[in-house]
């Protein structure tokens, strides 16, 4: 069979290299310039022992990195963070580690991994912690990317390996020496061989790790290689399988004699395959597994390595035969920009497109006080990120710390890992407090106090002397407790009113004069009230008592309920009260208070009484009194009263007693009838009642009853003779005898 696969210049090894790539390229979004972020292609020159860094933004050479003599750099892989480019040195048995920020090898680079093993393919896992190196002697070497130290090999001297890729937890390697693809589970070490072809080299995985693509030569009827791309389902690490094969290139053109690089778009919708024998890059629709496009490159350029930038807008192609780099616009599938010289034999394959990124860590202080955008994220080097802060309810933004300061707009250029914190503080609101009227009381807290959002503030009011609290207005109402939630500026007023006190005024004796103001008047606290007294006719003012004393002017300060009495005395003017009797009967006329001279002080109220004689009755008043009711005379002039009596004939003793009973009962003040008469009348009634009850029990002929009746009649005779105490004694004896009769019969 024919093969068009030229070996890299300077290669003199004896190993059979099937599908070896003559150029190696890695594209990476890196910071070769601190000013901007652009995709950068790291292109290894097998023939000149160097790596050329191409700025994908303008097609210029950003840097040239010289490697040790005899390195023969081959595969290149950039870690997911874009901070390191790893170069497999075919001739040196080593890996060069390039800091993409400085475009210089790191300390300790190159790292020797084997002696004479001929490293070719290289790949980095998604975490960026492991680097896997495929060698021509069938070894997969492992590097700890955090320490840059070699670890135990994953596979040792099994076939001859070209391209290598990481998909999920498995490593896939093109074993052109064994005519197969090996799937190695990095967790279990289990190797699953997938027989394919002895003509293959490049390999690529979809970003999700679910598909692996391998260009290979498929023998046709002419015993030549047609170029196809094997599609491997890598979703199950324990059972990877070839699920499709997509023809590319031209049939019966031996295009599969030199299979080269392959790359998958970030969207996983397109697969780009270098067809070295035909100087093209073919495009596959990943959904239908059919070729949908072809990009023509210069004749004789022999494209090998292909890789896409992070946006998927450009494909970078290393041309192994003429030492140039081309870029393809994926929107139009046309070559764009200039071709860039990158040195002899640029052997390109592997994940040579990457984007160096820095982490922007964002946060808020205190936690939960607000939000900050963007959230903690990774950004391409040189990216300018606008960071914004939004305060949550009750908080206010107070400023930035970290990569931004102050309170203005925050713009961060990602030239390193950055951290920005949005600082917040609780909003403070003003509580305005006051009293109405001013000076009527106090309110706490004092006006103008500031409080954090959501604070519950208890407001209290205390009335000053002479005032009383009447209620709240503003943020509180009513008269109960006032609690204000500070979610905005608030205002609370404690309302007060002057306490009113009652002034009780009066005269002594009643009616002796007048006092102003009238009793019961109410006055605000502190009011000065002038009290005056005016004596009625026949009286004279004698002085104050209560809130005022003495005889001078009376002024009362109303700081409490007050009482003032104006005292009067009868003026020393006397008038004569003449008492007389008239009519045909006899009787007596008396006066209370009595006066031996009949003279009374002016204003004295005199009660005049009339008592008819035996066989007479009182028939009415004439003079200062009239009618036959009570006679009361106020002595404000000389007056006379006549009690008129008429004859009624002689009264029996029982009638006399009955008449006196009525008169004594009518005399409520006990002024007319003495104690002895009243006591005799009381015992008379009691004995009379008890005798009636005894008679009902024993009859009117019982000896004891007759004895009691005798005592009773004796009492009546004594009473009618005016001997009241004797009468009382006889009535008592009659009562006792009758009572004993009743007690005897109760037994």
C-alpha positions in Angstrom: 0.0 0.0 0.0 1.1 3.6 -0.6 1.8 6.1 2.1 2.3 9.8 1.8 3.2 10.3 5.4 6.6 12.1 5.6 8.5 11.9 8.8 9.5 15.1 10.7 12.8 16.5 9.6 15.6 15.6 12.0 13.8 12.4 12.9 16.1 9.4 12.7 14.5 6.9 15.0 13.8 3.4 14.0 10.2 3.2 15.3 7.4 2.9 12.7 5.5 6.1 13.0 2.1 5.7 11.5 0.1 9.0 11.0 2.7 11.1 12.8 1.9 14.8 12.7 4.5 17.0 11.2 3.4 20.1 13.1 2.0 20.7 16.6 -0.2 23.6 17.6 -1.9 24.8 20.7 -4.2 27.8 20.7 -4.9 29.5 24.0 -6.5 32.6 25.3 -3.5 34.0 27.1 -2.0 37.2 28.3 1.0 37.6 26.1 0.0 41.2 26.2 -1.2 42.7 29.5 -3.4 45.1 27.5 -5.9 42.7 25.9 -7.1 39.2 26.0 -6.8 37.2 22.7 -6.6 33.6 21.7 -3.0 32.5 21.4 -1.6 29.6 19.5 1.3 27.7 21.0 3.0 26.1 17.9 5.8 23.6 18.4 8.6 23.6 15.8 10.0 20.1 15.6 12.8 21.3 13.3 14.0 24.4 15.3 13.4 23.4 19.0 11.1 26.2 19.7 7.5 27.2 20.5 6.0 30.1 18.6 3.2 32.1 20.3 0.8 33.5 17.7 -1.7 36.2 18.7 -5.0 35.0 17.2 -6.4 38.6 17.3 -4.2 39.9 14.5 -2.0 37.0 13.4 1.2 38.4 14.8 3.9 36.5 16.6 3.7 37.4 20.2 6.7 35.5 21.5 9.2 32.8 20.5 10.2 30.4 23.3 13.5 28.5 22.7 13.7 25.0 24.1 16.8 23.0 24.9 18.7 21.7 21.8 17.5 18.4 20.5 14.1 18.8 22.3 12.2 18.1 19.0 8.9 19.5 20.5 5.8 17.6 19.3 2.4 17.6 21.0 1.2 20.7 23.0 -1.6 20.9 25.5 -2.9 23.9 27.5 -4.5 23.4 30.9 -8.2 24.4 31.2 -7.3 27.5 33.2 -5.0 28.6 30.3 -2.1 29.3 32.7 0.2 26.5 31.5 1.2 25.1 28.1 2.7 21.6 28.3 5.0 20.5 25.4 6.0 16.9 24.7 9.7 16.9 23.7 10.1 13.9 21.3 13.8 14.1 21.3 14.4 15.0 24.9 12.2 12.4 26.6 10.8 15.3 28.6 8.0 17.8 29.0 8.5 21.5 28.9 6.2 23.5 31.1 5.5 27.1 29.9 4.0 29.9 32.0 1.5 31.4 29.6 1.5 34.7 31.5 5.3 35.2 31.0 5.8 32.9 28.0 8.8 31.4 29.8 9.5 27.9 31.1 8.8 27.5 34.8 11.5 26.5 37.3 12.3 22.8 36.9 11.3 22.7 33.2 11.8 20.7 31.2 10.7 17.7 33.3 12.4 14.4 32.2 9.8 11.6 32.1 11.7 8.8 30.4 14.9 7.9 28.5 14.4 7.4 24.8 10.7 6.9 25.1 9.9 9.6 22.5 6.9 11.6 23.9 4.4 12.6 21.2 0.9 13.2 22.4 0.0 15.2 25.6 -3.3 16.0 27.4 -4.5 17.7 30.7 -7.5 16.6 32.7 -10.5 18.9 33.3 -9.4 19.7 36.8 -5.9 20.7 35.6 -4.3 18.5 38.1 -2.9 15.7 35.9 -0.9 15.7 32.7 -0.9 12.5 30.6 1.9 12.0 28.1 1.7 9.4 25.3 5.1 8.0 24.1 6.1 6.2 21.0 7.3 3.2 23.1 3.7 2.6 24.3 3.8 4.3 27.7 1.3 6.8 29.3 3.4 8.9 31.7 1.6 10.9 34.4 2.6 14.3 35.8 1.2 15.9 39.0 0.4 19.4 37.6 0.3 20.9 41.1 3.9 19.8 42.0 5.3 19.3 38.5 6.6 15.8 39.5 6.3 12.5 37.7 3.9 9.9 39.0 3.7 6.2 38.3 2.8 5.5 34.6 -0.8 4.7 33.7 0.3 2.3 31.0 3.8 1.0 30.4 5.2 0.0 27.0 2.1 -1.3 25.3 2.2 -0.6 21.6 3.2 2.8 20.1 1.2 5.8 21.1 0.4 9.0 19.2 -2.4 11.3 20.2 -4.0 11.2 23.7 -7.1 12.9 25.2 -9.0 12.9 28.5 -12.8 12.2 28.4 -14.4 12.1 31.7 -12.6 9.6 34.0 -10.9 7.9 31.0 -7.9 8.5 28.9 -8.1 7.6 25.2 -4.9 7.0 23.3 -4.3 6.3 19.6 -2.2 3.1 19.6 -1.0 3.1 16.0 1.5 0.4 16.9 -1.4 -2.0 17.9 -3.9 -0.7 15.4 -6.3 0.2 18.1 -7.6 2.9 20.4 -7.1 2.2 24.1 -9.6 3.5 26.7 -8.0 3.6 30.1 -10.1 4.2 33.2 -7.9 6.3 35.4 -9.8 5.3 38.6 -9.7 1.5 38.1 -6.8 1.1 35.6 -9.0 -1.1 33.4 -7.9 -0.9 29.7 -10.5 -1.4 27.0 -9.0 -1.9 23.5 -11.1 -0.7 20.5 -9.5 -2.2 17.3 -9.4 0.4 14.5 -6.4 0.9 12.2 -2.6 0.9 12.1 -2.9 4.3 10.3 -4.0 6.8 12.9 -2.4 9.5 15.1 -4.6 12.4 16.1 -7.5 12.2 18.7 -10.0 14.6 20.2 -12.9 14.6 22.7 -16.0 16.7 23.0 -16.0 19.2 25.8 -18.5 17.1 27.7 -16.4 14.0 27.4 -19.3 12.0 25.9 -17.7 11.6 22.4 -14.2 10.8 21.2 -13.2 11.3 17.5 -10.2 9.5 15.8 -9.1 10.1 12.2 -7.8 6.9 10.7 -6.9 5.2 7.4 -9.4 2.6 6.1 -8.0 0.2 3.5 -10.0 0.3 0.2 -10.1 -2.1 -2.7 -7.0 -0.5 -4.2 -5.1 -1.3 -1.0 -4.9 2.3 -0.3 -6.1 4.3 2.7 -9.4 6.2 2.6 -9.6 8.8 5.4 -12.5 8.3 7.9 -13.2 9.6 11.4 -14.2 7.0 14.1 -16.8 8.2 16.6 -16.5 6.6 20.0 -19.3 6.7 22.7 -17.4 7.5 25.9 -20.3 8.3 28.1 -19.9 5.0 30.0 -16.3 4.6 31.2 -16.9 0.8 31.6 -18.1 0.2 28.1 -16.7 2.6 25.5 -17.7 1.7 21.9 -17.2 2.8 18.3 -20.6 3.9 17.2 -20.0 5.5 13.8 -17.4 6.2 11.1 -17.6 9.3 9.0 -15.8 9.4 5.5 -13.8 12.6 4.8 -11.3 13.5 2.2 -11.5 12.0 -1.3 -12.1 8.3 -1.9 -9.3 6.3 -3.6 -6.9 9.2 -3.1 -4.9 7.5 -0.3 -5.8 10.4 2.0 -5.9 8.1 4.9 -2.2 7.2 4.6 -1.4 10.2 6.8 -4.3 10.8 9.2 -3.6 14.0 11.3 -5.2 16.3 13.7 -8.9 16.6 14.7 -10.8 19.1 16.9 -14.3 19.5 18.3 -16.1 22.9 18.6 -17.0 24.1 22.1 -20.7 23.7 21.2 -20.0 20.1 20.2 -21.9 20.6 16.9 -18.9 20.6 14.5 -15.8 18.4 14.1 -12.8 19.7 12.1 -10.4 17.2 10.5 -7.0 17.9 8.9 -6.8 16.2 5.5 -3.0 16.5 5.0 -2.9 14.7 1.7 -5.4 17.0 0.1 -4.4 20.3 1.8 -7.9 20.8 3.3 -9.8 20.9 6.6 -13.0 19.0 6.4 -16.1 19.8 8.5 -18.4 17.2 10.1 -21.9 17.8 11.5 -21.6 16.0 14.9 -25.4 15.5 15.1 -25.7 13.6 11.8 -22.1 12.4 11.5 -21.8 13.6 7.9 -19.3 15.9 6.2 -20.9 19.3 5.6 -18.0 21.5 4.6 -14.4 21.7 3.3 -11.8 24.5 3.6 -9.0 24.6 1.1 -5.5 25.5 2.2 -2.4 26.3 0.1 -1.2 23.4 -2.1 1.6 21.5 -0.5 1.0 22.9 3.0 0.0 19.6 4.5 -2.2 20.7 7.3 -1.9 18.6 10.5 -2.8 20.1 13.8 -6.2 21.7 14.3 -7.7 23.5 17.3 -10.5 26.0 18.1 -10.5 29.0 20.3 -12.8 29.1 23.4 -15.5 31.0 21.4 -15.6 28.4 18.6 -15.3 31.2 16.0 -11.8 30.3 14.7 -9.9 27.2 13.8 -6.1 27.3 14.0 -4.3 25.0 11.5 -0.6 24.1 11.6 0.8 23.5 8.1 3.6 20.9 8.7 5.1 21.1 5.2 5.6 24.9 4.8 6.1 25.9 8.5 3.0 28.2 8.5 -0.1 28.7 10.6 -3.6 29.4 9.1 -6.8 30.6 10.8 -10.3 29.6 9.6 -13.5 31.6 10.2 -16.0 28.9 11.4 -19.0 31.1 10.4 -18.0 31.1 6.7 -15.6 28.1 6.6 -13.0 30.3 4.9 -9.4 31.2 5.7 -9.1 34.5 7.5 -6.1 36.7 8.3 -2.5 36.2 7.2 -0.5 33.0 7.3 2.0 33.1 10.1 5.5 31.7 10.0 6.1 29.4 12.9 9.2 27.5 12.1 10.1 24.2 10.4 8.0 21.2 10.8 5.3 22.6 13.1 3.9 19.3 14.4 0.5 20.1 15.7 -2.0 17.9 17.5 -3.8 17.6 20.8 -5.8 20.2 22.8 -3.8 23.1 21.5 -6.5 25.7 21.9 -7.1 27.1 25.4 -8.0 30.2 27.2 -6.0 31.3 30.2 -8.5 32.4 32.8 -8.4 34.1 36.2 -10.9 33.7 39.0 -12.8 36.7 40.1 -14.0 36.0 43.6 -17.0 38.2 44.6 -18.8 38.4 47.9 -20.7 40.6 50.3 -20.0 41.8 53.8 -21.9 41.1 55.9 -23.3 38.0 54.3 -26.9 38.4 53.1 -26.8 42.2 53.2 -27.0 42.4 49.4 -26.1 40.9 46.1 -23.0 41.2 43.9 -22.8 40.5 40.2 -21.2 38.6 38.7 -21.0 35.7 41.1 -17.6 34.2 41.6 -16.5 33.2 38.1 -13.6 32.7 35.8 -12.7 35.2 33.1 -10.3 35.3 30.2 -7.1 37.0 30.9 -7.3 40.8 30.2 -11.1 40.8 30.4 -12.5 43.9 31.9 -15.3 42.9 34.3 -17.9 45.3 35.5 -18.9 44.5 39.1 -22.2 45.8 40.5 -23.6 45.7 44.0 -27.3 45.8 45.0 -28.3 46.3 48.6 -31.0 44.2 50.1 -33.9 45.9 51.9 -32.7 47.6 55.0 -29.1 47.9 53.8 -27.0 50.4 52.0 -23.9 50.0 50.0 -20.9 51.6 51.7 -18.0 50.8 49.4 -15.7 48.2 47.8 -12.8 46.4 49.1 -10.2 44.2 47.4 -9.6 44.9 43.7 -11.9 47.9 43.9 -12.1 50.6 46.5 -14.3 53.6 47.2 -18.0 53.8 46.3 -17.9 54.4 42.6 -18.2 52.0 39.7 -16.1 48.9 40.0 -14.2 47.7 36.9 -11.7 44.8 37.3 -9.1 43.9 34.6 -8.4 40.2 34.9 -4.6 40.0 34.8 -4.5 37.8 37.9 -6.9 36.2 40.3 -8.9 39.0 41.8 -11.3 39.4 44.8 -13.9 42.1 45.2 -16.1 42.5 48.2 -19.2 44.7 48.3 -19.6 46.2 51.7 -23.0 47.1 53.1 -24.3 48.5 56.3 -27.7 48.6 57.8 -29.6 51.7 56.7 -30.1 54.0 59.7 -33.3 56.0 60.0 -34.0 59.0 62.2 -36.7 58.9 64.9 -38.0 62.4 65.5 -39.8 62.7 68.8 -41.5 65.7 70.4 -44.2 67.0 72.7 -47.3 69.0 72.2 -47.5 71.6 73.6 -43.8 72.2 74.0 -42.6 71.9 77.6 -45.7 69.9 78.6 -43.7 66.8 79.2 -40.8 64.7 78.1 -40.5 61.9 75.5 -37.8 59.3 75.3 -35.7 58.6 73.3 -34.6 62.1 72.5 -35.4 63.4 69.0 -32.9 62.8 66.2 -31.8 59.4 67.4 -30.7 57.1 64.6 -31.5 53.4 64.4 -30.6 50.4 62.2 -33.3 49.2 59.8 -35.8 47.0 61.5 -35.0 48.1 65.0 -38.0 48.1 67.4 -37.9 51.3 69.4 -40.0 51.8 72.5 -41.1 55.4 72.9 -42.3 56.6 76.3 -43.9 59.8 77.5 -43.8 61.5 80.9 -46.1 64.4 81.7 -44.6 67.4 83.5 -46.2 68.7 86.7 -49.6 70.0 85.9 -50.0 68.1 82.6 -51.5 64.8 81.7 -50.7 62.6 78.7 -53.6 62.5 76.2 -52.2 60.3 73.4 -49.8 59.7 70.5 -49.7 61.1 67.0 -47.5 60.2 64.1 -46.0 56.7 63.9 -48.0 55.7 67.0 -51.7 56.5 67.8 -54.0 56.0 70.8 -52.9 56.1 74.4 -51.3 52.7 74.8 -47.6 51.6 74.5 -45.8 53.0 71.6 -43.4 50.7 69.7 -41.9 52.0 66.3 -40.3 49.7 63.7 -37.6 51.7 62.0 -38.1 50.8 58.3 -38.0 54.5 57.3 -37.6 57.9 59.0 -40.3 58.1 61.7 -41.9 60.8 63.8 -43.8 60.4 67.0 -45.4 63.2 69.1 -46.6 62.8 72.7 -49.6 65.0 73.3 -50.4 66.5 76.7 -53.1 68.7 78.1 -53.1 70.8 81.3 -54.7 69.0 84.3 -57.9 70.6 85.4 -58.7 70.9 89.1 -62.0 71.7 90.8 -62.5 74.7 93.1 -65.2 74.0 95.7 -66.6 77.2 97.3 -69.2 77.6 100.0 -70.5 79.7 102.8 -70.8 79.1 106.5 -73.4 79.1 107.6 -75.3 78.3 104.4 -77.2 81.3 103.1 -75.3 83.8 105.1 -73.7 85.2 102.0 -72.4 84.6 98.5 -69.0 83.5 97.3 -67.7 83.7 93.7 -66.7 81.9 91.6 -69.5 79.4 92.1 -68.6 76.0 93.6 -67.4 73.2 91.2 -65.7 75.5 88.7 -62.7 73.8 86.9 -59.4 75.5 86.2 -56.2 74.5 84.4 -53.2 73.7 86.5 -51.5 76.8 87.8 -54.4 79.2 87.2 -54.7 81.9 89.8 -58.3 82.2 90.9 -59.5 85.2 92.9 -62.3 84.3 95.4 -64.6 86.9 96.8 -67.3 86.8 99.5 -70.4 89.0 99.9 -72.5 88.9 103.2 -76.2 88.7 103.0 -78.4 91.2 105.0 -77.9 90.7 108.7 -74.6 88.9 108.3 -71.0 90.0 108.3 -67.9 88.3 106.8 -65.7 86.9 109.5 -62.9 85.2 107.4 -61.7 82.4 105.1 -61.1 78.7 105.7 -59.6 76.0 103.5 -57.2 77.2 100.7 -57.4 80.7 102.1 -57.2 82.0 105.6 -57.6 85.3 107.4 -59.9 88.1 106.3 -57.9 89.5 103.4 -58.1 88.9 99.7 -58.3 85.2 98.7 -56.2 84.1 95.7 -56.0 80.3 95.0 -53.3 78.7 92.8 -54.9 75.6 91.2 -52.2 72.9 91.6 -54.7 70.5 93.0 -58.4 70.3 93.8 -59.0 73.2 96.3 -61.8 74.2 98.7 -62.5 77.7 100.1 -65.3 78.5 102.6 -66.4 82.1 103.4 -67.5 82.3 107.0 -70.1 84.7 108.1 -71.6 85.7 111.4 -74.9 87.3 112.2 -74.6 91.0 112.5 -75.3 92.3 116.0 -78.8 93.7 115.1 -81.6 92.3 117.2 -85.3 92.2 116.6 -88.2 91.4 119.0 -90.4 88.4 118.4 -93.7 88.9 120.1 -95.7 85.6 120.9 -99.4 85.8 121.6 -102.4 83.5 122.1 -105.8 84.1 120.5 -109.2 82.4 120.1 -111.6 81.0 122.6 -109.5 78.2 123.9 -106.4 78.0 126.0 -102.9 76.8 125.3 -99.2 77.7 125.4 -96.9 79.3 122.8 -93.2 78.7 122.8 -90.1 79.5 120.7 -86.9 77.7 119.9 -84.4 78.9 120.4 -86.0 80.4 123.4 -85.3 84.0 124.5 -86.3 85.3 127.9 -86.5 88.8 126.4 -88.0 87.8 123.1 -84.9 89.5 121.3 -83.1 87.7 118.5 -80.1 88.5 116.4 -80.9 89.5 112.9 -81.2 86.5 110.6 -82.0 84.0 113.4 -84.5 81.4 112.4 -87.0 80.9 115.2 -89.4 77.9 115.4 -92.6 78.9 117.1 -94.7 76.1 118.8 -98.3 76.0 120.0 -99.7 73.5 122.6 -103.5 73.6 123.2 -104.8 73.3 126.7 -107.2 70.6 127.9 -110.4 70.6 126.0 -108.9 72.9 123.4 -107.3 72.6 120.0 -104.9 74.6 118.0 -106.8 76.4 115.2 -103.9 78.2 113.3 -101.4 81.0 113.1 -101.7 84.7 112.5 -99.1 87.4 112.2 -95.7 86.4 110.8 -97.0 82.8 110.3 -100.2 81.6 108.8 -102.0 78.3 108.4 -101.8 75.6 111.0 -98.5 74.0 109.9 -95.0 74.6 111.4 -94.1 78.2 112.0 -90.6 79.3 111.3 -89.7 83.0 111.5 -86.5 84.6 110.2 -85.7 87.6 112.4 -84.8 90.3 109.9 -87.2 92.7 111.5 -89.5 92.9 114.6 -92.2 90.3 114.2 -95.2 88.9 116.1 -96.9 85.5 115.9 -100.3 84.6 117.4 -101.3 81.0 118.1 -105.1 80.6 118.0 -106.9 78.0 120.1 -110.6 76.9 120.3 -112.6 75.0 122.9 -113.3 71.3 122.0 -114.9 70.0 125.3 -113.2 67.8 127.8 -111.0 64.8 126.4 -111.0 61.4 127.9 -107.7 60.1 129.1 -107.4 57.7 126.2 -108.2 60.5 123.8 -105.6 62.7 125.4 -103.0 59.9 125.1 -103.9 59.2 121.5 -103.7 62.9 120.6 -100.2 63.2 122.2 -99.1 60.0 120.4 -99.9 61.7 117.0 -98.2 64.9 118.0 -95.1 63.2 119.3 -94.8 61.1 116.1 -95.0 64.2 114.0 -92.3 66.0 116.0 -89.3 64.5 114.1 -86.8 66.7 115.9 -88.0 65.9 119.4 -88.2 69.6 120.2 -91.7 69.9 121.7 -92.1 66.8 123.9 -89.7 65.7 126.6 -88.1 62.4 127.1 -90.3 61.3 130.0 -93.5 61.8 128.0 -92.1 60.0 125.0 -90.9 57.0 127.1 -94.4 56.8 128.7 -96.1 56.9 125.3 -93.7 54.1 124.1 -94.5 51.8 127.0 -98.2 52.7 126.7 -98.3 51.3 123.2 -96.2 48.2 124.1 -98.4 47.4 127.1 -101.6 48.0 125.2 -100.5 45.5 122.4 -99.3 42.8 124.9 -102.6 43.0 126.9 -104.6 42.5 123.7 -102.6 39.3 123.0 -102.9 38.0 126.5 -106.7 38.6 126.5 -106.9 36.6 123.3 -105.3 33.7 125.1 -106.9 33.7 128.5 -110.0 35.8 128.2 -110.9 39.0 130.1 -111.8 37.2 133.4 -108.3 35.7 134.0 -106.9 37.0 137.4 -103.5 37.7 136.0 -105.0 39.5 133.1 -107.2 41.6 135.4 -104.1 42.4 137.5 -102.3 43.6 134.4 -105.3 45.6 133.3 -105.3 47.3 136.6 -101.7 48.4 136.3 -102.4 49.6 132.8 -105.3 51.8 134.0 -103.2 53.2 136.8 -100.6 54.2 134.3 -103.2 56.0 132.1 -104.4 58.0 135.2 -100.8 59.0 136.0 -100.1 60.0 132.4 -103.2 62.2 132.1 -102.3 63.8 135.4 -98.9 64.7 133.9 -96.9 62.3 136.0 -95.1 60.7 133.1 -92.4 58.7 134.9 -95.1 57.2 137.2 -97.2 56.4 134.1 -94.1 54.8 132.4 -93.6 52.5 135.5 -97.2 51.4 135.6 -97.2 50.6 131.8 -94.1 48.6 132.3 -95.7 46.5 135.1 -98.7 45.8 132.9 -96.5 44.8 130.0 -94.5 42.3 132.2 -97.7 40.6 133.6 -99.2 40.2 130.2 -95.9 39.0 128.7 -95.7 36.3 131.4 -99.2 35.1 130.6 -98.2 34.6 127.0 -94.9 32.8 127.9 -96.9 30.5 130.2 -99.3 29.5 127.5 -96.4 29.0 124.9 -95.2 26.1 127.1 
